[in-house]
Amino acid sequence: MEVENDIGQESPDLVTLCGILKVCELELVLLGKQGPKAHADSMASEQAIYFSGEVNFAFRGRFALPPGWCLFGYLHQTSQESWCHGTSLGSGMAFTVFPEGISEFVLSSGSRVTGVLVPQQRLVDKYLELNPHQPDVPTRAISLFTLSDDERARALRAKFDALRECVLHPSRDMVTPDIDMDGLIETHLVAALSVKPEDRPVCSRGRRTHYLAMQRAEEFMRRNLRRDIYITELCNAAGVSERALRYAFDDLLGVSPNRYLSMLRLCTACKNLTLSDASRRSVKSVALSCGLWDLSRFADHYRRVFGERPRDTLMRAPPFEAA
């Protein structure tokens, strides 16, 4: 599954990394020139799915939680380039995600995150225990918040630090993590509900405008990945000028629209090659389905990013997680 490298992290299979959440697929688009290097893992019990990881590459991520599941967690470390739905993230932030649409984010290189997926009803029941006279969970208030240095924040931070250690460095005789789930949920909710308004980040109007323009352009890319896509088409889809579109992509992704399109094609091809049956599909058919017409250039770019030829990926058996 993974190979140790010289910085002590690993080079995980992209599809295996995308399956770390178990109950839903994580879509990843690399934003740098190198392939993914990370130390990440997940564990499942009867009551929850736990994951933690440290990434040494920047990426754009998307996922949609299945009905009935929610996600909460903690950002041990990240930089100002990271964001969620356009809102800047920072080290020491906690988050809660409910199954409402697609969650979109960027994590910078060096980010460390730990999270838990649980049935949504467990979190709702615990909230009702804490607030019996308020039947509706304030999803916006607990969606993203910065932990201060008070007792409640320190208690939550300590629990996530312990969970991270448990997931990434499990003992040999531990099949599932020994976690007090009710206690973790309660500590998370208590910390979230005690946060001051200034510790709940907001997205500025300008940043929101950039995010929506980038989002519309990206959706156009995904719908038309098989064919040539021109910058004028992206501008029309986003409803902005070329200058505004380039500025939005640089602000949010750190790359130009054309560079992002190239990486979107490459990561989609990597995923399809990993999951394809070599007896039924060829490298050429996968490349063409992603709009990669120059096969020689594709092979060179693929090898530089992922460290192997496209055919090597195709011939390798799909990861167990994906199967």
Phi and psi in degrees as a GROMACS rama.xvg file:
@    title "Ramachandran Plot"
@    xaxis  label "Phi"
@    yaxis  label "Psi"
@TYPE xy
-138.028  152.229  GLU-2
-126.573  129.194  VAL-3
-67.1682  143.075  GLU-4
-122.972  -175.98  ASN-5
-73.7189  -8.53606  ASP-6
-103.171  9.658  ILE-7
83.6303  -4.17816  GLY-8
-95.5757  -162.263  GLN-9
-134.079  164.053  GLU-10
-112.04  84.2814  SER-11
-74.8811  152.422  PRO-12
-61.8642  134.325  ASP-13
-60.357  -39.7432  LEU-14
-68.9039  -40.1448  VAL-15
-62.749  -40.8022  THR-16
-63.4382  -37.6331  LEU-17
-67.8236  -20.7346  CYS-18
-95.2915  13.5125  GLY-19
-64.8989  -25.8779  ILE-20
-80.7803  -6.74302  LEU-21
67.3602  -62.4928  LYS-22
-86.004  -5.62704  VAL-23
-152.133  154.274  CYS-24
-89.6221  135.294  GLU-25
-98.4947  123.541  LEU-26
-91.7353  129.026  GLU-27
-121.519  135.549  LEU-28
-125.639  118.114  VAL-29
-67.94  143.798  LEU-30
-110.063  -9.83164  LEU-31
-106.031  -171.485  GLY-32
-94.2931  -5.4152  LYS-33
-110.524  159.198  GLN-34
-73.3823  172.986  GLY-35
-70.6552  133.902  PRO-36
-131.259  126.48  LYS-37
-157.298  163.166  ALA-38
-122.435  101.078  HIS-39
-143.694  148.46  ALA-40
-160.949  167.993  ASP-41
-144.378  156.312  SER-42
-137.707  147.506  MET-43
-121.929  141.324  ALA-44
-127.502  -176.403  SER-45
-69.0338  -20.7212  GLU-46
-110.894  -11.5416  GLN-47
-167.761  169.974  ALA-48
-122.07  127.423  ILE-49
-111.6  139.998  TYR-50
-144.148  155.231  PHE-51
-156.592  152.465  SER-52
-170.411  158.986  GLY-53
-127.46  126.592  GLU-54
-110.71  140.799  VAL-55
-110.708  35.0922  ASN-56
-153.577  148.552  PHE-57
-87.5853  141.267  ALA-58
-152.191  156.488  PHE-59
-98.8584  126.645  ARG-60
-122.925  151.865  GLY-61
-144.786  142.27  ARG-62
-158.234  157.739  PHE-63
-129.25  120.484  ALA-64
-69.9475  142.426  LEU-65
-70.711  155.735  PRO-66
-55.1595  138.024  PRO-67
90.1704  -0.726257  GLY-68
-117.932  149.112  TRP-69
-135.211  163.753  CYS-70
-130.194  132.976  LEU-71
-138.481  152.972  PHE-72
-173.105  -166.339  GLY-73
-145.44  136.765  TYR-74
-95.4827  101.42  LEU-75
-64.5047  -39.9058  HIS-76
-155.971  138.77  GLN-77
-166.214  174.338  THR-78
-116.198  176.493  SER-79
-68.8524  -11.9347  GLN-80
-74.937  -15.785  GLU-81
-78.9339  148.208  SER-82
-158.152  164.186  TRP-83
-134.41  119.248  CYS-84
51.71  36.613  HIS-85
89.2352  -17.5757  GLY-86
-82.9144  127.598  THR-87
-63.5293  139.875  SER-88
-103.446  164.609  LEU-89
-154.841  163.742  GLY-90
-60.44  141.572  SER-91
85.2868  12.0285  GLY-92
-94.0499  144.965  MET-93
-113.317  160.107  ALA-94
-147.39  158.25  PHE-95
-138.715  128.344  THR-96
-121.604  127.44  VAL-97
-104.047  159.776  PHE-98
-75.9658  70.2506  PRO-99
-130.621  92.5927  GLU-100
78.2317  -163.883  GLY-101
-96.0233  130.715  ILE-102
-90.7143  129.976  SER-103
-124.208  136.151  GLU-104
-158.089  168.54  PHE-105
-130.575  134.719  VAL-106
-118.223  133.2  LEU-107
-82.0322  162.832  SER-108
-60.4764  137.026  SER-109
93.2455  -0.587472  GLY-110
-71.4911  143.359  SER-111
-127.004  129.387  ARG-112
-141.778  145.493  VAL-113
-132.239  138.496  THR-114
-150.147  168.856  GLY-115
-137.574  132.708  VAL-116
-105.237  127.349  LEU-117
-136.337  157.794  VAL-118
-56.518  132.961  PRO-119
-56.8755  -34.4136  GLN-120
-62.93  -29.7939  GLN-121
-64.4145  -41.773  ARG-122
-69.4645  -39.9085  LEU-123
-63.4037  -44.1996  VAL-124
-61.6291  -41.6702  ASP-125
-66.5579  -37.5491  LYS-126
-62.5195  -41.9179  TYR-127
-66.3772  -30.2642  LEU-128
-65.1417  -39.7607  GLU-129
-78.9722  -30.0463  LEU-130
-135.338  72.0282  ASN-131
-64.4653  -19.6063  PRO-132
-98.0381  6.0849  HIS-133
-126.219  92.2547  GLN-134
-68.9629  -19.582  PRO-135
-104.027  128.807  ASP-136
-70.421  127.537  VAL-137
-76.241  81.3398  PRO-138
-59.9196  -38.6879  THR-139
-67.8785  -37.6809  ARG-140
-67.8117  -28.324  ALA-141
-107.67  6.52716  ILE-142
-67.8382  -39.6523  SER-143
-154.787  126.056  LEU-144
-154.704  149.832  PHE-145
-93.4778  129.768  THR-146
-78.5402  132.013  LEU-147
-85.5108  -151.703  SER-148
-119.113  26.4142  ASP-149
-84.3993  178.418  ASP-150
-61.3185  -41.9413  GLU-151
-66.6752  -40.5705  ARG-152
-66.2424  -42.1226  ALA-153
-64.0955  -36.5054  ARG-154
-64.7172  -42.0022  ALA-155
-68.3529  -43.1508  LEU-156
-60.0776  -41.4038  ARG-157
-64.5667  -39.0637  ALA-158
-66.0547  -40.4642  LYS-159
-72.4742  -33.4285  PHE-160
-62.845  -41.8284  ASP-161
-66.7138  -39.3548  ALA-162
-65.6955  -40.1516  LEU-163
-59.4565  -45.8288  ARG-164
-63.5801  -38.4692  GLU-165
-65.9496  -39.5352  CYS-166
-77.1161  -43.8684  VAL-167
-84.4276  -23.002  LEU-168
-134.628  62.4615  HIS-169
-70.3027  151.531  PRO-170
-73.5469  158.177  SER-171
-63.2408  -31.6106  ARG-172
-94.5544  7.57061  ASP-173
-98.1088  116.631  MET-174
-87.2679  -43.1561  VAL-175
-128.874  150.049  THR-176
-67.3441  141.034  PRO-177
-90.9202  87.0351  ASP-178
-120.574  135.423  ILE-179
-80.454  91.3797  ASP-180
-64.9454  -43.6946  MET-181
-60.1435  -40.3429  ASP-182
-66.3216  -38.8968  GLY-183
-66.3369  -44.4169  LEU-184
-62.3342  -43.7232  ILE-185
-63.141  -45.1877  GLU-186
-61.8967  -39.317  THR-187
-63.4865  -46.5221  HIS-188
-67.5932  -41.6008  LEU-189
-61.4237  -43.5618  VAL-190
-64.6884  -41.9021  ALA-191
-65.2613  -43.0691  ALA-192
-76.3343  -13.7609  LEU-193
-98.1964  1.83158  SER-194
-71.3941  141.14  VAL-195
-75.3398  152.769  LYS-196
-54.0839  -36.4699  PRO-197
-71.3614  -12.8988  GLU-198
-94.9878  7.30199  ASP-199
-106.937  106.513  ARG-200
-66.6494  150.135  PRO-201
-126.223  157.926  VAL-202
-95.4203  124.719  CYS-203
-66.7832  161.282  SER-204
-61.5453  -41.849  ARG-205
-64.9068  -42.1111  GLY-206
-65.9435  -38.7239  ARG-207
-62.8531  -39.4352  ARG-208
-62.4491  -44.1511  THR-209
-61.274  -43.6484  HIS-210
-62.2891  -44.4089  TYR-211
-66.3946  -38.4769  LEU-212
-65.3746  -46.1951  ALA-213
-61.5761  -41.8706  MET-214
-63.0715  -43.5253  GLN-215
-66.316  -39.7864  ARG-216
-65.3334  -41.3211  ALA-217
-65.5104  -41.0687  GLU-218
-61.9606  -36.8849  GLU-219
-63.8934  -42.1261  PHE-220
-58.1833  -47.3811  MET-221
-64.3003  -37.1702  ARG-222
-73.0971  -24.1765  ARG-223
-121.898  30.1558  ASN-224
-62.5148  -27.7118  LEU-225
-71.7736  -21.9625  ARG-226
-115.762  171.55  ARG-227
-64.7752  138.277  ASP-228
-123.942  129.425  ILE-229
-106.639  152.961  TYR-230
-60.9719  -33.2895  ILE-231
-64.8602  -35.4152  THR-232
-66.4736  -39.7858  GLU-233
-65.0991  -40.0639  LEU-234
-63.6122  -42.0942  CYS-235
-64.9964  -40.593  ASN-236
-65.9239  -37.6322  ALA-237
-82.341  -19.6238  ALA-238
74.4455  29.7329  GLY-239
-136.981  169.967  VAL-240
-74.8914  166.218  SER-241
-62.0824  -40.219  GLU-242
-62.2897  -43.2428  ARG-243
-66.4322  -37.9293  ALA-244
-66.7773  -44.8886  LEU-245
-62.0643  -38.3362  ARG-246
-66.8284  -38.9636  TYR-247
-65.1911  -44.2335  ALA-248
-66.1668  -40.3173  PHE-249
-66.2825  -39.0993  ASP-250
-66.0805  -43.3245  ASP-251
-95.2972  -31.968  LEU-252
-117.928  -15.6114  LEU-253
75.3553  11.859  GLY-254
-138.155  165.284  VAL-255
-78.4321  162.988  SER-256
-56.9308  -41.4449  PRO-257
-66.6132  -38.9955  ASN-258
-65.1812  -40.9512  ARG-259
-65.7361  -40.0494  TYR-260
-60.9083  -40.7769  LEU-261
-62.1307  -42.9231  SER-262
-72.6797  -33.2503  MET-263
-62.6267  -44.043  LEU-264
-62.4434  -44.8225  ARG-265
-65.7521  -44.1922  LEU-266
-69.071  -34.6811  CYS-267
-65.9035  -41.3398  THR-268
-63.3161  -41.8227  ALA-269
-60.3636  -45.0194  CYS-270
-61.8113  -46.0042  LYS-271
-66.638  -38.1444  ASN-272
-64.7584  -40.9289  LEU-273
-63.9538  -36.8828  THR-274
-94.994  -4.3133  LEU-275
-85.7264  153.813  SER-276
-87.2605  119.994  ASP-277
-62.7339  -21.1984  ALA-278
-81.3344  -10.6978  SER-279
-118.082  -22.6009  ARG-280
-129.89  152.735  ARG-281
-113.883  164.887  SER-282
-59.6235  -39.7269  VAL-283
-61.6571  -45.6846  LYS-284
-65.2046  -37.8632  SER-285
-66.8541  -44.5745  VAL-286
-61.6419  -46.2161  ALA-287
-64.3283  -34.7533  LEU-288
-66.611  -18.1012  SER-289
-103.033  7.94479  CYS-290
78.8952  20.1425  GLY-291
-98.5548  92.8678  LEU-292
-84.67  -32.8862  TRP-293
-87.8812  96.4157  ASP-294
-66.4152  -36.1566  LEU-295
-66.4063  -45.1352  SER-296
-64.8479  -39.7098  ARG-297
-59.225  -46.6336  PHE-298
-62.2885  -41.1431  ALA-299
-65.4291  -45.4722  ASP-300
-64.8945  -41.704  HIS-301
-62.0387  -44.0481  TYR-302
-66.2012  -37.4147  ARG-303
-65.7943  -37.3302  ARG-304
-83.0364  -47.8691  VAL-305
-101.371  -5.10062  PHE-306
76.9282  13.6544  GLY-307
-155.445  165.92  GLU-308
-76.7251  152.369  ARG-309
-54.3263  -38.0481  PRO-310
-65.5768  -33.7997  ARG-311
-61.9188  -40.6979  ASP-312
-65.4327  -42.6688  THR-313
-64.9287  -38.8117  LEU-314
-77.4268  -18.2265  MET-315
-76.6169  141.549  ARG-316
-63.7495  143.942  ALA-317
-59.0328  148.688  PRO-318
-58.8255  152.099  PRO-319
-59.0027  -42.523  PHE-320
-57.5239  -43.6798  GLU-321
-68.2576  -40.325  ALA-322
